């Protein structure tokens, strides 16, 4: 994926994340499926941001950004903020 495609994916996932969070505040809903999807979505978003950062870093240092690869969720989740 190229940067514009990654950014479109991030925007779409962020919008879905907002909708899910809003639905979780609705009284009378169980929310189990929404919480599960929200967790998956958060991990996928982290992967997309990581890929975008990799691509930008590679380009900045004269390397081919297309060689950046999506890292596993366990790797990305292990990063410290």
C-alpha positions in Angstrom: 0.0 0.0 0.0 1.1 3.5 -0.7 0.8 6.4 1.8 -2.5 7.8 0.4 -4.1 4.3 0.6 -2.8 3.8 4.2 -4.2 7.2 5.2 -7.6 6.5 3.6 -7.7 3.2 5.6 -6.8 5.0 8.8 -9.5 7.6 8.2 -12.1 4.9 7.6 -11.1 2.9 10.6 -11.0 6.0 12.8 -14.6 6.9 11.7 -15.7 3.3 12.5 -14.0 3.6 15.8 -15.9 6.8 16.6 -19.2 5.1 15.6 -18.5 2.1 17.8 -17.6 4.2 20.8 -20.8 6.2 20.3 -22.8 3.0 20.2 -21.3 1.8 23.4 -22.6 4.8 25.2 -26.2 4.0 24.1 -28.2 2.8 27.1 -29.7 -0.6 26.9 -27.1 -2.2 24.5 -25.0 -5.2 25.4 -22.1 -4.0 23.5 -20.1 -7.2 23.5 -19.7 -7.4 19.8 -18.9 -3.7 19.6 -16.2 -4.0 22.2 -14.7 -7.0 20.4 -14.7 -5.1 17.1 -13.3 -2.0 18.7 -10.4 -4.0 20.1 -9.6 -5.5 16.7 -10.0 -2.1 15.1 -7.5 -0.5 17.6 -4.9 -3.1 16.8 -5.4 -2.7 13.0 -5.1 1.1 13.4 -1.8 0.6 15.3 -0.5 -1.6 12.4 -1.5 1.0 9.8 0.2 3.9 11.7 3.3 1.7 12.2 3.4 0.9 8.4 3.0 4.6 7.6 5.8 5.6 10.0 8.0 2.9 8.5 7.4 4.1 4.9 8.1 7.7 5.9 11.3 6.9 7.7 12.5 4.8 4.8 11.8 7.6 2.3 13.5 10.1 4.6 16.7 8.1 4.7 16.8 7.3 0.9 15.4 3.8 1.1 12.5 2.3 -0.8 9.3 2.9 1.2 7.7 0.0 -0.7 9.9 -2.4 1.2 8.2 -1.5 4.5 6.0 -4.4 5.7 3.1 -4.6 8.0 4.3 -6.0 11.3 2.3 -8.4 13.4 -0.1 -7.1 16.0 2.0 -8.6 18.8 5.1 -6.7 17.6 3.3 -3.4 17.2 1.4 -3.7 20.5 4.7 -4.3 22.3 6.0 -0.8 21.4 6.3 1.7 24.1 4.7 5.1 23.6 
